[in-house]
Amino acid sequence: GKKYENPKIIRKYEKKLIKLQRQLAHKEKRSQNYYKTKKKIAICHEKITNTRKDYLHKMSHEIISENQVIVSEECKYMSSYF
């Protein structure tokens, strides 16, 4: 019954990513500044990925530590694939 919201910090990185991508569009291709900006974009993508992974890990850890029994049902559609 508990709902989990997306972390707010991701929005900060997404705004930064949008700004960097806009800057990259105005750079001359294969220039030093172009590659510097591409590297910044890659780092920003990595930060977003790591933030999401960290949040999911914390959320799953919280769910596991709160509950004593966790039951998983078999889906009738998925059983035909295995």
Biopython code that builds the backbone (N, CA, C, O; Angstrom):
import numpy as np
from Bio.PDB.StructureBuilder import StructureBuilder

atoms = [
    (1, "GLY", "N", (0.798, -1.197, 0.000)),
    (1, "GLY", "CA", (0.000, 0.000, 0.000)),
    (1, "GLY", "C", (0.849, 1.273, 0.000)),
    (1, "GLY", "O", (0.311, 2.377, -0.080)),
    (2, "LYS", "N", (2.164, 1.122, 0.088)),
    (2, "LYS", "CA", (3.027, 2.302, 0.133)),
    (2, "LYS", "C", (3.482, 2.656, -1.277)),
    (2, "LYS", "O", (3.901, 1.783, -2.037)),
    (3, "LYS", "N", (3.398, 3.945, -1.625)),
    (3, "LYS", "CA", (3.826, 4.398, -2.942)),
    (3, "LYS", "C", (5.187, 5.066, -2.829)),
    (3, "LYS", "O", (5.466, 5.790, -1.873)),
    (4, "TYR", "N", (6.024, 4.811, -3.820)),
    (4, "TYR", "CA", (7.361, 5.394, -3.854)),
    (4, "TYR", "C", (7.438, 6.397, -4.997)),
    (4, "TYR", "O", (7.106, 6.082, -6.139)),
    (5, "GLU", "N", (7.877, 7.601, -4.674)),
    (5, "GLU", "CA", (8.020, 8.665, -5.677)),
    (5, "GLU", "C", (9.409, 8.586, -6.303)),
    (5, "GLU", "O", (10.339, 8.050, -5.701)),
    (6, "ASN", "N", (9.544, 9.120, -7.504)),
    (6, "ASN", "CA", (10.856, 9.224, -8.121)),
    (6, "ASN", "C", (11.671, 10.274, -7.375)),
    (6, "ASN", "O", (11.129, 11.298, -6.958)),
    (7, "PRO", "N", (12.967, 10.029, -7.203)),
    (7, "PRO", "CA", (13.782, 11.008, -6.479)),
    (7, "PRO", "C", (13.864, 12.337, -7.230)),
    (7, "PRO", "O", (13.983, 12.366, -8.455)),
    (8, "LYS", "N", (13.799, 13.418, -6.485)),
    (8, "LYS", "CA", (13.787, 14.766, -7.067)),
    (8, "LYS", "C", (15.141, 15.129, -7.672)),
    (8, "LYS", "O", (15.210, 15.952, -8.584)),
    (9, "ILE", "N", (16.218, 14.519, -7.172)),
    (9, "ILE", "CA", (17.567, 14.871, -7.633)),
    (9, "ILE", "C", (17.741, 14.547, -9.111)),
    (9, "ILE", "O", (18.557, 15.173, -9.787)),
    (10, "ILE", "N", (16.981, 13.569, -9.626)),
    (10, "ILE", "CA", (17.095, 13.202, -11.036)),
    (10, "ILE", "C", (16.688, 14.368, -11.926)),
    (10, "ILE", "O", (17.282, 14.572, -12.984)),
    (11, "ARG", "N", (15.690, 15.132, -11.513)),
    (11, "ARG", "CA", (15.245, 16.286, -12.307)),
    (11, "ARG", "C", (16.366, 17.301, -12.490)),
    (11, "ARG", "O", (16.501, 17.917, -13.548)),
    (12, "LYS", "N", (17.177, 17.466, -11.428)),
    (12, "LYS", "CA", (18.308, 18.399, -11.487)),
    (12, "LYS", "C", (19.294, 17.959, -12.571)),
    (12, "LYS", "O", (19.754, 18.771, -13.373)),
    (13, "TYR", "N", (19.610, 16.663, -12.582)),
    (13, "TYR", "CA", (20.544, 16.145, -13.583)),
    (13, "TYR", "C", (19.941, 16.168, -14.983)),
    (13, "TYR", "O", (20.652, 16.391, -15.963)),
    (14, "GLU", "N", (18.631, 15.939, -15.082)),
    (14, "GLU", "CA", (17.981, 15.981, -16.394)),
    (14, "GLU", "C", (18.015, 17.392, -16.983)),
    (14, "GLU", "O", (18.215, 17.558, -18.186)),
    (15, "LYS", "N", (17.820, 18.403, -16.142)),
    (15, "LYS", "CA", (17.906, 19.790, -16.615)),
    (15, "LYS", "C", (19.323, 20.116, -17.083)),
    (15, "LYS", "O", (19.517, 20.785, -18.098)),
    (16, "LYS", "N", (20.305, 19.634, -16.327)),
    (16, "LYS", "CA", (21.700, 19.849, -16.704)),
    (16, "LYS", "C", (22.004, 19.147, -18.029)),
    (16, "LYS", "O", (22.727, 19.679, -18.871)),
    (17, "LEU", "N", (21.446, 17.952, -18.202)),
    (17, "LEU", "CA", (21.650, 17.191, -19.431)),
    (17, "LEU", "C", (21.069, 17.921, -20.637)),
    (17, "LEU", "O", (21.694, 17.972, -21.696)),
    (18, "ILE", "N", (19.890, 18.477, -20.479)),
    (18, "ILE", "CA", (19.249, 19.236, -21.560)),
    (18, "ILE", "C", (20.125, 20.422, -21.956)),
    (18, "ILE", "O", (20.321, 20.692, -23.141)),
    (19, "LYS", "N", (20.648, 21.124, -20.953)),
    (19, "LYS", "CA", (21.501, 22.285, -21.213)),
    (19, "LYS", "C", (22.771, 21.876, -21.954)),
    (19, "LYS", "O", (23.184, 22.545, -22.901)),
    (20, "LEU", "N", (23.390, 20.774, -21.522)),
    (20, "LEU", "CA", (24.614, 20.308, -22.161)),
    (20, "LEU", "C", (24.369, 19.857, -23.595)),
    (20, "LEU", "O", (25.187, 20.114, -24.478)),
    (21, "GLN", "N", (23.247, 19.187, -23.828)),
    (21, "GLN", "CA", (22.929, 18.737, -25.181)),
    (21, "GLN", "C", (22.686, 19.922, -26.108)),
    (21, "GLN", "O", (23.046, 19.880, -27.284)),
    (22, "ARG", "N", (22.077, 20.974, -25.581)),
    (22, "ARG", "CA", (21.863, 22.187, -26.367)),
    (22, "ARG", "C", (23.201, 22.836, -26.716)),
    (22, "ARG", "O", (23.402, 23.314, -27.833)),
    (23, "GLN", "N", (24.112, 22.845, -25.738)),
    (23, "GLN", "CA", (25.443, 23.411, -25.989)),
    (23, "GLN", "C", (26.189, 22.603, -27.042)),
    (23, "GLN", "O", (26.877, 23.167, -27.893)),
    (24, "LEU", "N", (26.050, 21.273, -26.983)),
    (24, "LEU", "CA", (26.733, 20.402, -27.936)),
    (24, "LEU", "C", (26.252, 20.646, -29.359)),
    (24, "LEU", "O", (27.036, 20.558, -30.305)),
    (25, "ALA", "N", (24.985, 20.949, -29.515)),
    (25, "ALA", "CA", (24.419, 21.173, -30.846)),
    (25, "ALA", "C", (25.054, 22.378, -31.536)),
    (25, "ALA", "O", (25.071, 22.455, -32.765)),
    (26, "HIS", "N", (25.571, 23.307, -30.757)),
    (26, "HIS", "CA", (26.162, 24.523, -31.330)),
    (26, "HIS", "C", (27.679, 24.433, -31.507)),
    (26, "HIS", "O", (28.304, 25.356, -32.030)),
    (27, "LYS", "N", (28.265, 23.318, -31.069)),
    (27, "LYS", "CA", (29.718, 23.164, -31.199)),
    (27, "LYS", "C", (30.054, 22.653, -32.596)),
    (27, "LYS", "O", (29.251, 21.984, -33.246)),
    (28, "GLU", "N", (31.252, 22.986, -33.031)),
    (28, "GLU", "CA", (31.736, 22.470, -34.303)),
    (28, "GLU", "C", (32.165, 21.021, -34.089)),
    (28, "GLU", "O", (32.920, 20.724, -33.163)),
    (29, "LYS", "N", (31.686, 20.125, -34.940)),
    (29, "LYS", "CA", (31.967, 18.697, -34.767)),
    (29, "LYS", "C", (33.460, 18.412, -34.858)),
    (29, "LYS", "O", (34.193, 19.044, -35.619)),
    (30, "ARG", "N", (33.887, 17.435, -34.054)),
    (30, "ARG", "CA", (35.262, 16.970, -33.959)),
    (30, "ARG", "C", (36.242, 18.037, -33.458)),
    (30, "ARG", "O", (37.441, 17.954, -33.726)),
    (31, "SER", "N", (35.740, 19.028, -32.739)),
    (31, "SER", "CA", (36.621, 20.013, -32.118)),
    (31, "SER", "C", (36.855, 19.603, -30.659)),
    (31, "SER", "O", (36.148, 18.746, -30.128)),
    (32, "GLN", "N", (37.843, 20.215, -30.026)),
    (32, "GLN", "CA", (38.155, 19.881, -28.638)),
    (32, "GLN", "C", (36.981, 20.194, -27.710)),
    (32, "GLN", "O", (36.656, 19.408, -26.820)),
    (33, "ASN", "N", (36.346, 21.353, -27.928)),
    (33, "ASN", "CA", (35.214, 21.724, -27.083)),
    (33, "ASN", "C", (34.018, 20.787, -27.292)),
    (33, "ASN", "O", (33.240, 20.554, -26.368)),
    (34, "TYR", "N", (33.880, 20.260, -28.493)),
    (34, "TYR", "CA", (32.828, 19.295, -28.800)),
    (34, "TYR", "C", (33.041, 18.031, -27.962)),
    (34, "TYR", "O", (32.104, 17.519, -27.350)),
    (35, "TYR", "N", (34.274, 17.539, -27.940)),
    (35, "TYR", "CA", (34.570, 16.324, -27.192)),
    (35, "TYR", "C", (34.477, 16.541, -25.684)),
    (35, "TYR", "O", (34.070, 15.641, -24.950)),
    (36, "LYS", "N", (34.851, 17.729, -25.222)),
    (36, "LYS", "CA", (34.720, 18.051, -23.793)),
    (36, "LYS", "C", (33.254, 18.014, -23.377)),
    (36, "LYS", "O", (32.910, 17.465, -22.330)),
    (37, "THR", "N", (32.398, 18.601, -24.202)),
    (37, "THR", "CA", (30.964, 18.635, -23.898)),
    (37, "THR", "C", (30.362, 17.234, -23.964)),
    (37, "THR", "O", (29.502, 16.885, -23.156)),
    (38, "LYS", "N", (30.820, 16.423, -24.939)),
    (38, "LYS", "CA", (30.340, 15.042, -25.033)),
    (38, "LYS", "C", (30.699, 14.261, -23.778)),
    (38, "LYS", "O", (29.907, 13.450, -23.297)),
    (39, "LYS", "N", (31.894, 14.507, -23.247)),
    (39, "LYS", "CA", (32.328, 13.827, -22.030)),
    (39, "LYS", "C", (31.451, 14.254, -20.844)),
    (39, "LYS", "O", (31.072, 13.421, -20.020)),
    (40, "LYS", "N", (31.135, 15.539, -20.762)),
    (40, "LYS", "CA", (30.255, 16.031, -19.697)),
    (40, "LYS", "C", (28.877, 15.390, -19.788)),
    (40, "LYS", "O", (28.275, 15.058, -18.767)),
    (41, "ILE", "N", (28.373, 15.214, -21.017)),
    (41, "ILE", "CA", (27.070, 14.575, -21.230)),
    (41, "ILE", "C", (27.119, 13.125, -20.770)),
    (41, "ILE", "O", (26.181, 12.647, -20.131)),
    (42, "ALA", "N", (28.209, 12.416, -21.088)),
    (42, "ALA", "CA", (28.355, 11.025, -20.670)),
    (42, "ALA", "C", (28.380, 10.911, -19.147)),
    (42, "ALA", "O", (27.784, 9.997, -18.579)),
    (43, "ILE", "N", (29.067, 11.836, -18.495)),
    (43, "ILE", "CA", (29.131, 11.836, -17.031)),
    (43, "ILE", "C", (27.751, 12.097, -16.444)),
    (43, "ILE", "O", (27.371, 11.490, -15.442)),
    (44, "CYS", "N", (27.001, 13.001, -17.068)),
    (44, "CYS", "CA", (25.655, 13.325, -16.596)),
    (44, "CYS", "C", (24.730, 12.109, -16.740)),
    (44, "CYS", "O", (23.944, 11.813, -15.840)),
    (45, "HIS", "N", (24.829, 11.408, -17.876)),
    (45, "HIS", "CA", (24.049, 10.182, -18.067)),
    (45, "HIS", "C", (24.397, 9.144, -17.004)),
    (45, "HIS", "O", (23.523, 8.457, -16.476)),
    (46, "GLU", "N", (25.684, 9.045, -16.701)),
    (46, "GLU", "CA", (26.137, 8.080, -15.701)),
    (46, "GLU", "C", (25.601, 8.431, -14.313)),
    (46, "GLU", "O", (25.214, 7.546, -13.550)),
    (47, "LYS", "N", (25.579, 9.725, -13.990)),
    (47, "LYS", "CA", (25.056, 10.160, -12.697)),
    (47, "LYS", "C", (23.573, 9.828, -12.571)),
    (47, "LYS", "O", (23.122, 9.379, -11.516)),
    (48, "ILE", "N", (22.812, 10.047, -13.645)),
    (48, "ILE", "CA", (21.381, 9.727, -13.631)),
    (48, "ILE", "C", (21.186, 8.230, -13.420)),
    (48, "ILE", "O", (20.349, 7.815, -12.618)),
    (49, "THR", "N", (21.966, 7.416, -14.144)),
    (49, "THR", "CA", (21.875, 5.960, -14.020)),
    (49, "THR", "C", (22.214, 5.514, -12.604)),
    (49, "THR", "O", (21.491, 4.712, -12.013)),
    (50, "ASN", "N", (23.309, 6.032, -12.060)),
    (50, "ASN", "CA", (23.730, 5.640, -10.717)),
    (50, "ASN", "C", (22.730, 6.082, -9.661)),
    (50, "ASN", "O", (22.495, 5.359, -8.692)),
    (51, "THR", "N", (22.139, 7.259, -9.834)),
    (51, "THR", "CA", (21.139, 7.756, -8.885)),
    (51, "THR", "C", (19.914, 6.854, -8.890)),
    (51, "THR", "O", (19.384, 6.515, -7.832)),
    (52, "ARG", "N", (19.459, 6.462, -10.092)),
    (52, "ARG", "CA", (18.301, 5.565, -10.197)),
    (52, "ARG", "C", (18.601, 4.204, -9.573)),
    (52, "ARG", "O", (17.780, 3.666, -8.830)),
    (53, "LYS", "N", (19.779, 3.644, -9.874)),
    (53, "LYS", "CA", (20.162, 2.343, -9.313)),
    (53, "LYS", "C", (20.225, 2.398, -7.796)),
    (53, "LYS", "O", (19.747, 1.489, -7.118)),
    (54, "ASP", "N", (20.815, 3.466, -7.261)),
    (54, "ASP", "CA", (20.934, 3.630, -5.815)),
    (54, "ASP", "C", (19.563, 3.710, -5.167)),
    (54, "ASP", "O", (19.325, 3.082, -4.135)),
    (55, "TYR", "N", (18.655, 4.483, -5.769)),
    (55, "TYR", "CA", (17.311, 4.631, -5.218)),
    (55, "TYR", "C", (16.561, 3.301, -5.245)),
    (55, "TYR", "O", (15.899, 2.940, -4.271)),
    (56, "LEU", "N", (16.664, 2.571, -6.363)),
    (56, "LEU", "CA", (15.993, 1.269, -6.461)),
    (56, "LEU", "C", (16.554, 0.291, -5.443)),
    (56, "LEU", "O", (15.808, -0.494, -4.858)),
    (57, "HIS", "N", (17.873, 0.333, -5.225)),
    (57, "HIS", "CA", (18.491, -0.547, -4.242)),
    (57, "HIS", "C", (17.993, -0.228, -2.834)),
    (57, "HIS", "O", (17.672, -1.131, -2.061)),
    (58, "LYS", "N", (17.932, 1.055, -2.513)),
    (58, "LYS", "CA", (17.453, 1.463, -1.183)),
    (58, "LYS", "C", (15.986, 1.091, -0.987)),
    (58, "LYS", "O", (15.585, 0.636, 0.084)),
    (59, "MET", "N", (15.189, 1.292, -2.045)),
    (59, "MET", "CA", (13.766, 0.975, -1.966)),
    (59, "MET", "C", (13.560, -0.526, -1.794)),
    (59, "MET", "O", (12.767, -0.941, -0.948)),
    (60, "SER", "N", (14.254, -1.348, -2.575)),
    (60, "SER", "CA", (14.101, -2.798, -2.464)),
    (60, "SER", "C", (14.604, -3.298, -1.108)),
    (60, "SER", "O", (14.016, -4.208, -0.524)),
    (61, "HIS", "N", (15.688, -2.704, -0.608)),
    (61, "HIS", "CA", (16.195, -3.079, 0.714)),
    (61, "HIS", "C", (15.167, -2.761, 1.802)),
    (61, "HIS", "O", (14.967, -3.548, 2.727)),
    (62, "GLU", "N", (14.521, -1.605, 1.680)),
    (62, "GLU", "CA", (13.494, -1.211, 2.653)),
    (62, "GLU", "C", (12.313, -2.190, 2.612)),
    (62, "GLU", "O", (11.804, -2.588, 3.660)),
    (63, "ILE", "N", (11.881, -2.573, 1.420)),
    (63, "ILE", "CA", (10.755, -3.504, 1.281)),
    (63, "ILE", "C", (11.115, -4.856, 1.893)),
    (63, "ILE", "O", (10.306, -5.459, 2.598)),
    (64, "ILE", "N", (12.325, -5.325, 1.622)),
    (64, "ILE", "CA", (12.750, -6.629, 2.137)),
    (64, "ILE", "C", (12.889, -6.613, 3.653)),
    (64, "ILE", "O", (12.496, -7.572, 4.319)),
    (65, "SER", "N", (13.441, -5.543, 4.206)),
    (65, "SER", "CA", (13.657, -5.491, 5.652)),
    (65, "SER", "C", (12.359, -5.289, 6.431)),
    (65, "SER", "O", (12.274, -5.695, 7.590)),
    (66, "GLU", "N", (11.350, -4.672, 5.822)),
    (66, "GLU", "CA", (10.075, -4.459, 6.514)),
    (66, "GLU", "C", (9.223, -5.721, 6.549)),
    (66, "GLU", "O", (8.520, -5.957, 7.532)),
    (67, "ASN", "N", (9.272, -6.532, 5.503)),
    (67, "ASN", "CA", (8.385, -7.674, 5.377)),
    (67, "ASN", "C", (9.119, -8.977, 5.680)),
    (67, "ASN", "O", (10.293, -9.148, 5.349)),
    (68, "GLN", "N", (8.373, -9.908, 6.332)),
    (68, "GLN", "CA", (8.961, -11.195, 6.659)),
    (68, "GLN", "C", (8.793, -12.193, 5.520)),
    (68, "GLN", "O", (9.670, -13.023, 5.283)),
    (69, "VAL", "N", (7.661, -12.112, 4.814)),
    (69, "VAL", "CA", (7.389, -13.051, 3.724)),
    (69, "VAL", "C", (7.053, -12.258, 2.468)),
    (69, "VAL", "O", (6.231, -11.343, 2.499)),
    (70, "ILE", "N", (7.701, -12.621, 1.362)),
    (70, "ILE", "CA", (7.399, -12.019, 0.070)),
    (70, "ILE", "C", (7.047, -13.148, -0.881)),
    (70, "ILE", "O", (7.829, -14.081, -1.060)),
    (71, "VAL", "N", (5.854, -13.064, -1.498)),
    (71, "VAL", "CA", (5.371, -14.125, -2.372)),
    (71, "VAL", "C", (5.326, -13.607, -3.798)),
    (71, "VAL", "O", (4.891, -12.484, -4.051)),
    (72, "SER", "N", (5.780, -14.437, -4.723)),
    (72, "SER", "CA", (5.734, -14.087, -6.135)),
    (72, "SER", "C", (4.843, -15.088, -6.852)),
    (72, "SER", "O", (5.021, -16.298, -6.719)),
    (73, "GLU", "N", (3.879, -14.572, -7.618)),
    (73, "GLU", "CA", (2.968, -15.444, -8.342)),
    (73, "GLU", "C", (3.512, -15.689, -9.742)),
    (73, "GLU", "O", (4.230, -14.859, -10.300)),
    (74, "GLU", "N", (3.154, -16.858, -10.305)),
    (74, "GLU", "CA", (3.557, -17.183, -11.661)),
    (74, "GLU", "C", (2.511, -16.652, -12.621)),
    (74, "GLU", "O", (1.312, -16.853, -12.426)),
    (75, "CYS", "N", (2.976, -15.973, -13.661)),
    (75, "CYS", "CA", (2.085, -15.430, -14.671)),
    (75, "CYS", "C", (1.831, -16.521, -15.710)),
    (75, "CYS", "O", (2.772, -17.166, -16.172)),
    (76, "LYS", "N", (0.569, -16.732, -16.082)),
    (76, "LYS", "CA", (0.259, -17.819, -17.010)),
    (76, "LYS", "C", (0.815, -17.564, -18.402)),
    (76, "LYS", "O", (1.061, -18.510, -19.151)),
    (77, "TYR", "N", (1.018, -16.293, -18.761)),
    (77, "TYR", "CA", (1.550, -15.971, -20.081)),
    (77, "TYR", "C", (3.055, -16.213, -20.126)),
    (77, "TYR", "O", (3.576, -16.649, -21.153)),
    (78, "MET", "N", (3.742, -15.943, -19.058)),
    (78, "MET", "CA", (5.190, -16.075, -19.034)),
    (78, "MET", "C", (5.620, -17.528, -18.936)),
    (78, "MET", "O", (6.726, -17.858, -19.363)),
    (79, "SER", "N", (4.775, -18.424, -18.382)),
    (79, "SER", "CA", (5.180, -19.807, -18.191)),
    (79, "SER", "C", (5.402, -20.515, -19.522)),
    (79, "SER", "O", (6.174, -21.472, -19.573)),
    (80, "SER", "N", (4.758, -20.084, -20.590)),
    (80, "SER", "CA", (4.925, -20.737, -21.890)),
    (80, "SER", "C", (6.297, -20.431, -22.503)),
    (80, "SER", "O", (6.742, -21.153, -23.396)),
    (81, "TYR", "N", (6.968, -19.384, -22.042)),
    (81, "TYR", "CA", (8.271, -19.026, -22.579)),
    (81, "TYR", "C", (9.395, -19.836, -21.953)),
    (81, "TYR", "O", (10.468, -19.965, -22.543)),
    (82, "PHE", "N", (9.163, -20.382, -20.765)),
    (82, "PHE", "CA", (10.238, -21.081, -20.042)),
    (82, "PHE", "C", (10.118, -22.561, -20.142)),
    (82, "PHE", "O", (10.945, -23.285, -19.588)),
]
sb = StructureBuilder()
sb.init_structure("model")
sb.init_model(0)
sb.init_chain("A")
sb.init_seg("    ")
for serial, (resi, resn, name, xyz) in enumerate(atoms, 1):
    if name == "N":
        sb.init_residue(resn, " ", resi, " ")
    sb.init_atom(name, np.array(xyz, "f"), 0.0, 1.0, " ", f" {name:<3s}", serial, name[0])
structure = sb.get_structure()
